[in-house]
């Protein structure tokens, strides 16, 4: 078993990287670590942002008008940090012929880590202020095609470069447009730098991360969809753009004709998770960077509290965006 342990320690970094790149639907968006530098604090990095002046009048006597090119540094704080300690009894591992030791790390990454990482990223990017959005449920392949084509055209109209656009889409919708098997659908899909199907469970506009603590009833950890809730309104005057609700027991009913005299009793709906249909992401719009992604293994001889193999896994990184490139993210979700 010692040889197995040493082999794991030697190959773990490469194994984690291979599984991550193969199984994650967001790995394409990682930025080059060479582009970033450490910030003043341990929890932040500095990224370069290039800007320049536009064209000016040309004078045949005095020539060109001076313009400036500026390279500024934007500080971003790491916003994703998770970890877990797993253990298995040495006897259990021996009785299974080392199956637990040989498979736990890869299985943990595939079934627990990667789905959460993807879900966090999509929910984060879906909530960015100012991105282009649409809502709908598509019943036909033609409807899917038109929605994606419109999104493509909208991004082009917003002057997002056509190269480095990636499509992320549910398997159902991708199957519909793929099976059209027409020149126009093939032409549209062929424009993307990459297409990946995303399982619906990790393709949500919002998620809630579970603590993994017994005391909070979240022992299993991981993530889940966010439920819609209702909160008493803070409005003192009727906002005609809003929908108000009244509460009777645990039932909330939409107010058809709200009046200011009753506004103190009205509730507003706080939307929870919505299923994402597809996203188009221009890679240069994102700041996705993993600073720390490591798994450690300790043997039973190193376990002071028992006779277990212990795995310690920690992931620390950044899921962000460039403030001047939000047009490079398009979201379509169900209503």
Secondary structure as GFF3:
##gff-version 3
##sequence-region A 1 335
A	DSSP	alpha_helix	2	23	.	.	.	ID=ss1
A	DSSP	three_ten_helix	27	29	.	.	.	ID=ss2
A	DSSP	three_ten_helix	33	35	.	.	.	ID=ss3
A	DSSP	beta_strand	36	38	.	.	.	ID=ss4
A	DSSP	beta_strand	44	52	.	.	.	ID=ss5
A	DSSP	beta_strand	69	77	.	.	.	ID=ss6
A	DSSP	beta_strand	80	89	.	.	.	ID=ss7
A	DSSP	alpha_helix	90	95	.	.	.	ID=ss8
A	DSSP	alpha_helix	99	108	.	.	.	ID=ss9
A	DSSP	pi_helix	109	113	.	.	.	ID=ss10
A	DSSP	alpha_helix	114	126	.	.	.	ID=ss11
A	DSSP	beta_strand	132	135	.	.	.	ID=ss12
A	DSSP	alpha_helix	141	157	.	.	.	ID=ss13
A	DSSP	beta_strand	165	169	.	.	.	ID=ss14
A	DSSP	alpha_helix	171	178	.	.	.	ID=ss15
A	DSSP	alpha_helix	183	189	.	.	.	ID=ss16
A	DSSP	beta_strand	194	197	.	.	.	ID=ss17
A	DSSP	three_ten_helix	200	202	.	.	.	ID=ss18
A	DSSP	beta_strand	207	209	.	.	.	ID=ss19
A	DSSP	three_ten_helix	214	216	.	.	.	ID=ss20
A	DSSP	beta_strand	223	225	.	.	.	ID=ss21
A	DSSP	beta_strand	229	232	.	.	.	ID=ss22
A	DSSP	beta_strand	244	248	.	.	.	ID=ss23
A	DSSP	beta_strand	251	254	.	.	.	ID=ss24
A	DSSP	three_ten_helix	260	265	.	.	.	ID=ss25
A	DSSP	beta_strand	267	270	.	.	.	ID=ss26
A	DSSP	beta_strand	276	282	.	.	.	ID=ss27
A	DSSP	three_ten_helix	283	285	.	.	.	ID=ss28
A	DSSP	beta_strand	286	298	.	.	.	ID=ss29
A	DSSP	three_ten_helix	300	302	.	.	.	ID=ss30
A	DSSP	beta_strand	308	321	.	.	.	ID=ss31
A	DSSP	three_ten_helix	323	328	.	.	.	ID=ss32
A	DSSP	beta_strand	329	333	.	.	.	ID=ss33
###
